[in-house]
Amino acid sequence: MSLVAFMQASNVSWFQGSWLYPSGDPDYLSVDYYRRVVEVLEAGRFDMVFFDDRLAMPGVFGHAVDETVLTGARSVKLDLSVVLGALAPFTRHIGLGATCSTTFSSPYSLARMFSTLDHLSGGRAAWNIVTSLNDSEAENFGLSEHVEHDERYAIAEEFVELASQLWASWDEDAVVQDRATRMFADPAKVREVNFKGKYFSSRGPLTVPRSPQGRPVLIQAGQSPKGRDFAARTADVIFINAHTIDQAKEQYADQKRRIKDAGRDPDQVKILPVTYAVCGETETIAKEKVALMNSLVDPRAALVLLSDALNFDFSGMDIDAPLPDDMGDRVTGSKGLFEALKKSVAAAHGPDRAPRLSDLIERRASLAAAPCFVGDGNQIADQMEQWVQEGACDGFVIAATHIPGTFEEFVRLVVPTLRERGLVDREYGTGTLRDSMGLAPA
């Protein structure tokens, strides 16, 4: 199974209460903080460390950032190009992945940055393709509101097409560096792309020669039907948000079918659910940690993050009243996330109970936001093995509940059992991130 570590460039993770955990490391403005984490992950033979990102402080709730700053609801996000560049020299094998938006980025700049990272890391770069989803991000780039859902994906399609052409603008053997003939590179093997689309244009070629992977590993996490189709056409690795094993099986089968329909080999695309793993030397210790973590969740921060993800200001709503029937139409952010949250509420309370805002709050910032494997090393390995063997996934994205403890405990308590069972490799192989994850060549 593939293992990916899910972080943000701060000490707040997907789990909002992470910065309050007693042993959490507050030194997130130091490169040593990230170095310590990736060294643990590489020792545990994780395939990739991945950093999520947004281009704004959450500011949809109440149209202000006061609650965001007060509660630490992902108010800090460092520049990921610098973070990953700093980590490359400290690591030898683990993939280095980052989110970068197609809505507010330049295809040329992004292609150049990831190609550079791929070179300097020896072929370990990965790009999570996202379409920015809320007004706070748009306002940071001089716009009054974000781009409509379907158009965001049209922009993303064209963005990826141009970036891919730029990555292919140098042949693998273009660089000659022959001093005798004074030929640095063969002009016949370096091409302008002369791309002109609806949203982007670029002459090219890229100023970076073809990198070890050809292009970075492409990650996508779209949950809506349009997002799933986009992932099927473009992604090497797909992150999913499924709260139960049955939901994961449904999404896994649906996504694999879409990949096949897109003319690609489903076996060469990895589908990984985001999960929590709360490990203890005993089951009792693990359950005590769960109780502690849930006590750290601030409902105000949960509302901030929910408003941010769905691009809807929930500040004036009664949290205990049923949501309006047309809420799905009023949400203009991640529609896939909204539907996933509704499914989670139905699984917990039954299909006849109308979801309430309080239900969504519980499932956005607490451990209920994702499947949570709890127990000692053997118990967690049992749960993970069941998901893989029953066709729910190809591995897992382990989200941090506290840093660095989540990964230290997982590597110490769970990884040895996974190795004994042959579920993860004991050593890294040779080659690039694509090679080690069994992905298709670029």
Secondary structure, DSSP 8 states (H G I E B T S, - for coil): -EEEEEEESSS--SSGGGGGSTT----TTSHHHHHHHHHHHHHTT-SEEEEE--SS----GGGSSHHHHHHTSS-----HHHHHHHHGGG-SSSEEEEEEESSSS-HHHHHHHHHHHHHHTTS-EEEEEE---SHHHHHHTT-SS---HHHHHHHHHHHHHHHHHHHTSB-TT-EEEETTTTEEE-GGGB----EE-SS-EE----SS---TTSS-EEEE---SHHHHHHHHHH-SEEEE--SSHHHHHHHHHHHHHHHHHTTS-GGGSEEEEEEEEEE-SSHHHHHHHHHHHHHT--HHHHHHHHHHHHT---TTS-TTSB--TTHHHH--S-HHHHHHHHHHHHHHH-TTS--BHHHHHHHHHSGGGS-EEEESHHHHHHHHHHHHHTTS-SEEEEE-SSTTHHHHHHHHHTHHHHHHTTSS-SS--SS-HHHHHT----
